Amino acid sequence: MITVKGHYINGQWQAPSNNETFATINPATEQIIADIPAGNLDDINAAVAAARQAFDLGPWPKMTGKERGGYLRKIAEIITRRLDELAKLEVLDNGKPYPEAKWDIEDTAGTFEFYAKLAEEMDETPEQHIQLPEPDFSSTVSKEPIGVAGAIIPWNFPMLMAAWKVAPALAAGCTMVLKPSEITPLTALALAEIIEEAGLPAGVFNLVNGLGKEAGQALVEHQDIDKLAFTGSVPTGSKIMAMAARDIKNISLELGGKSPFVIFADSDIEKAVEWIMFGIFWNQGQVCSATSRVLVEESLYPALLERLVSEAKKITIGEGNQDGTLLGPLVNKDQYQKVIAAIEKGVQQGASIATGGQRPQGFDQGYYLEPTVLTDMDEDSWVWQEEIFGPVVCIKTFKTEQQAIAMANNSRFGLAAAVMSKDEERCDRVAKAFRAGIVWVNCSQPTFVEAPWGGYKQSGIGRELGEWGLNNYLETKQITRFNTTEPWGWYIK
Ligand code: NAD
């Protein structure tokens, strides 16, 4: 069992205000790895008070971007030094294959480095001059940290999702409270240790673990939080939006998806199948932008399906730390049961299972599920329309480009979409026609910290990553000066 030091509040590891804990489990063995303090309202109040004091009275928001960037680079260095250990911790808690966990941790370090650079660049343009039509006036516009940020994250990329919020918030000069997912709390605890080692002033970063309905809700409802950044499911996002409405809290939401991949008949089958497989089976399909709806031009469908089924059957399933594993267990029992139920619902509504749908042979424990390919579902069926969040891909055919676009956009989600064809003009047309925030051409999933990430429609509000991610944590202020000693002339003539 791993021993947990408590919550990280005001630069110290603090015992929880009550003795309640919850267990985090290894999804490959179903064994408990650690008992985690279940943070409550008192813990959140203490963490927000520390962040408030650090913002209002501490040095962090007043530092130059270069100084803050130095701290972020130090965090990136420590993460890189602890890369192997952190990747193994992620495998233990989440179940993902080690090479994918290693990518996550490398990207986590890369995210801190990227925002270190953006923090430094903030010093170069402290304010922007605005040309006004009235010569007696001049205006400048500056960006300021928004204040105390609250961040709530999911379990699918535990440390990386923390970095997507912590790095830009700290770069901007905000102080913050992070509430990780109760399902995968371990690498966020490691991040708090790393921030402690990097020597950030007390209260700048605070961590409270806990359940969503208790610690999460207390954070969202807290009056001293100026900004709430959330990544998770649509139902939770909707609740958060309603709670935030009470005090007009600034929120950003990164929510679910049901991302289409449109494949035209001139595509290379081998390449198409590889991108489909990566798109839906990496991280066990527990990816917001996963390639969960594949649309194939009719004439290519039989050959593509045959190849996809035969390749899916060959995938090596196993414990994430085993060499060669491509598909690990789903994150926990609840998620496993949800995915099984979704497949059953699909079949009840008329879908066929081309492969998968079962616990793989030889696995008596762990939340393992075969890579699954579903066909023959209706366009309005549950499995085609709703996020399954598991290794389950749904395939349908189309006849024309217009039909493919209409089918791709027939969704309440709009996070990501992909298109494959040898015809570049067609790819361009389709890419522009997608109602989605992230579009891939001749590939699916590659994600870069430089480019904006976020969705249309119910997939969320706002963008993370790149300069857009930094802007989430900045307020914009105009200062307008009257530059003449003459009266204004409203009543003094
Ligand atoms: P979830 O909504 O169940 O939980 C996410 C977080 O919200 C957790 O930390 C949880 O404790 C907290 N929470 C739950 N109820 C809350 C409440 N009432 N008040 C405040 N906080 C609360 O989501 P999940 O199952 O952890 O994650 C999977 C979902 O996340 C999927 O829908 C996926 O598409 C989405 N996701 C989106 C992105 C993106 O960038 N758009 C990235 C990763 C995951």
Residues whose N, C-alpha, C, O or C-beta is under 5 A from the ligand:
A	BS01	NAD	I152 I153 P154 W155 K179 P180 S181 E182 G210 L211 G212 K213 G216 Q217 V220 T231 G232 S233 V234 T236 K239 E254 L255 G256 G257 V287 C288 S459
